[in-house]
Amino acid sequence: MVKVLIACSLLGVSGLASAQVFKCIDDKTKKITFSDVPCPKTASGGYVDVRPTNQFDGGHLRQHSAQERAADARRAYERELEAQQEAMRPRAAAPNPMAEACAEAMKGRLDSRAARNRAAVLCGQPQTIDEPAPMPAPAAGPSRIGKCDANGCWGPGGERYNHRNGDRFTGTDGRPCRLHNGQMFCN
């Protein structure tokens, strides 16, 4: 308690650099008091040498910090404004696989007609209708044999089947064939 009283007294007195301070101790109660007037006769104590306090008031620091806060607020506002402007700028589109497929299809670089048609559908373009590839000739079925001689047989279209041995023959295209019930079967 005494220390708090001393501290408060010193703080109150510290603003008066030229004032005198007296510390008084009551002889009966031993209570300590500080005053700017000399101690009464019933108290002991005396003058306290109070050195001048720091004359630095810090006002310019408070002003500086207020200016810094204002500058920080201005910079934050500018960053927010710049972010809003950036959000409003048109951006380059990210690579789009469908757009790339469109471009490739329009250049005719896709490998198959089906791939070109898929790309055309994605691009909103009409599908290309190519003539279908010609169907491969069906595998020749068994041929009715017209006549045979010792070296082979003749088919109905004039094709020659050369005899190898037994019922085995070789067709004009080199494929192995077999004669069965008057029909020639080739692999």
Phi, psi and omega in degrees: 000317182296319181296321178296317179297318178297311182300316180296320180295316180296320179295320180292327183274336187299334179289338181261091186292331184264355182284154177265147180235135179239135176256124184239135178242118180293129184293329182276309186266347183061026178278135181260132176226153176244142184209163176263005176244152180300156183294146175291171184290337182277003182231149175259167180131192181181199185291139176250125179282107180258117179286153180300141178282167177298125183277007182281118183264344177073009181299320181291332175291319177298320178295319180297317180293326176295320178294320178296318178298320179295318179294319177298317179296320179295317179296320178296318177297317180296320178296318179296318178296318179295321178296320178295318179294322178296321179294333182273345180291142176291138182255152173291136182292141176293153179305129183245117181302325180292320179295321178295319178296322177301310183299317180296319181295319181293334177274351178077028184262001179279149190285323186238160178297322180297318179294319178295321179292321176299316180295321180296320178297317178298325183274354182077021180258159177290149179287148177277136179246099178271155174295134180298149178296145180298141180289140177295150180298134180299149178301136183296130177281184180296140180261140174283125182273129181278303180210154182232154172230191184291334184264350180161194183231162178246134178274173184294335180267008180091006179284147184257133174246111182280137183282136176253296175194147180055237179262015182264137181222169175237128180284169181299335179269003177092001180283145177285140181228164180222136179266125181216121179052042177081008177237145181257122176253122180245146179275000000 
